[in-house]
Amino acid sequence: MTIYCDGASRGNPGPASAAYVVMDGNEVISEDGHKLGVATNNVAEYQAILAAHNWLSQNSEILINFTNVKFILDSELATKQLNGLYKIKNQTLLLLVTKIKSLQKQISIPITFTHVKRHKNKRADALANQALDSTPAK
């Protein structure tokens, strides 16, 4: 299973959104994009990752079909922080990572985080921007 995540913020902070796309090969299993209100880009990125983890925990029965979950992120900071390469000093981000790690404990298969350039994360990026442009804040 591959999950693409992206957050968007127009201004830093500014109006923000988060999105994820869950894939099995070339098939979309689930996707979501939603507004966050005002947030920084880093918070938006982490909110996307948290939303995907929430989806995983609510749909855990699907995990029996997979050997791992690969998160694809275009945020180098989030990738390196989640892989333990960078410390997390910002308290808001630390709280989000704590929630993500708590949900990871409920998931029975390995999870990895991989950084890619933005052009390799097109669908999640498009969903985040679509949410920012059109949906009401949650």
C-alpha positions as CSV (number, residue, x, y, z in Angstrom):
1,M,0.0,0.0,0.0
2,T,1.3,3.4,-0.9
3,I,-0.1,6.6,0.6
4,Y,0.6,10.0,-0.9
5,C,0.2,13.0,1.5
6,D,0.4,16.7,0.9
7,G,-0.5,19.8,2.8
8,A,-1.0,23.3,1.3
9,S,-0.9,26.7,2.9
10,R,-1.4,30.0,1.1
11,G,0.7,32.3,3.3
12,N,2.7,30.9,6.2
13,P,0.6,30.8,8.2
14,G,-2.5,31.2,6.0
15,P,-5.5,29.3,4.7
16,A,-4.5,25.6,4.7
17,S,-5.6,22.2,3.6
18,A,-4.5,18.6,3.9
19,A,-4.9,15.6,1.5
20,Y,-4.0,12.0,1.1
21,V,-4.4,9.3,-1.6
22,V,-4.3,5.6,-0.7
23,M,-3.1,3.4,-3.5
24,D,-2.9,-0.3,-4.2
25,G,-0.7,-0.4,-7.3
26,N,-2.4,1.9,-9.8
27,E,-5.8,1.6,-8.0
28,V,-7.1,4.4,-5.7
29,I,-8.5,2.8,-2.6
30,S,-9.4,6.1,-0.8
31,E,-8.6,9.8,-1.0
32,D,-9.6,12.8,0.9
33,G,-8.8,16.5,1.0
34,H,-10.1,19.1,3.5
35,K,-9.5,22.6,4.7
36,L,-7.8,23.1,8.0
37,G,-8.4,26.8,8.6
38,V,-5.3,28.9,9.2
39,A,-2.1,26.9,9.6
40,T,1.5,26.8,8.5
41,N,2.6,24.6,5.6
42,N,4.4,22.3,8.0
43,V,1.3,21.8,10.1
44,A,-0.7,21.2,6.9
45,E,1.8,18.5,5.9
46,Y,1.5,16.8,9.2
47,Q,-2.3,17.1,9.3
48,A,-2.3,15.2,5.9
49,I,-0.2,12.4,7.4
50,L,-2.4,12.3,10.5
51,A,-5.5,12.1,8.4
52,A,-4.1,9.2,6.5
53,H,-3.1,7.4,9.7
54,N,-6.7,7.9,11.0
55,W,-8.0,6.4,7.8
56,L,-5.7,3.4,8.3
57,S,-6.8,2.9,11.9
58,Q,-10.5,3.0,10.8
59,N,-9.9,0.6,8.0
60,S,-7.4,-1.8,9.6
61,E,-9.1,-4.9,8.1
62,I,-7.7,-3.9,4.7
63,L,-4.1,-4.2,6.0
64,I,-4.3,-8.0,5.8
65,N,-3.8,-7.7,2.0
66,F,-0.5,-5.8,2.4
67,T,3.0,-6.4,3.8
68,N,3.8,-2.7,4.4
69,V,2.6,0.9,4.1
70,K,4.8,3.3,2.2
71,F,4.1,7.0,2.8
72,I,5.2,9.3,0.0
73,L,5.7,12.9,1.1
74,D,7.0,16.0,-0.7
75,S,8.0,17.5,2.6
76,E,11.6,16.8,3.3
77,L,11.3,18.2,6.8
78,A,8.4,15.8,7.7
79,T,10.1,12.9,6.1
80,K,13.3,13.4,8.0
81,Q,11.5,14.1,11.3
82,L,9.3,11.0,11.0
83,N,12.4,8.9,10.1
84,G,14.2,10.3,13.2
85,L,16.9,12.2,11.3
86,Y,15.8,15.6,12.5
87,K,14.6,16.7,15.9
88,I,11.2,18.2,16.3
89,K,11.4,21.4,18.2
90,N,8.1,23.0,17.3
91,Q,5.5,22.0,19.9
92,T,2.6,22.0,17.5
93,L,4.4,19.6,15.2
94,L,5.5,17.5,18.2
95,L,1.9,17.1,19.2
96,L,0.9,16.0,15.7
97,V,3.8,13.5,15.5
98,T,2.8,12.1,18.9
99,K,-0.7,11.5,17.6
100,I,0.8,9.9,14.4
101,K,3.1,7.6,16.4
102,S,0.2,6.6,18.7
103,L,-1.8,5.5,15.6
104,Q,1.2,3.7,14.2
105,K,1.2,1.4,17.2
106,Q,-2.3,0.2,16.2
107,I,-1.1,-0.8,12.7
108,S,0.3,-4.3,12.5
109,I,2.6,-3.9,9.4
110,P,5.8,-1.8,8.9
111,I,5.4,1.9,7.8
112,T,8.0,3.8,5.9
113,F,8.3,7.5,4.9
114,T,9.9,8.5,1.6
115,H,10.5,11.9,0.3
116,V,9.8,12.8,-3.4
117,K,9.8,15.9,-5.4
118,R,6.5,17.7,-5.7
119,H,5.9,16.6,-9.3
120,K,5.8,12.9,-8.1
121,N,3.0,13.7,-5.6
122,K,0.6,15.3,-8.1
123,R,-2.7,13.7,-7.0
124,A,-2.3,14.6,-3.3
125,D,-1.1,18.1,-4.3
126,A,-4.1,18.6,-6.5
127,L,-6.5,17.4,-3.8
128,A,-5.0,19.7,-1.2
129,N,-5.4,22.7,-3.6
130,Q,-8.9,21.7,-4.6
131,A,-9.9,21.5,-1.0
132,L,-8.3,24.9,-0.3
133,D,-10.2,26.4,-3.2
134,S,-13.6,24.8,-2.7
135,T,-14.6,23.0,0.5
136,P,-15.7,24.5,3.8
137,A,-13.3,24.3,6.8
138,K,-13.7,21.3,9.1
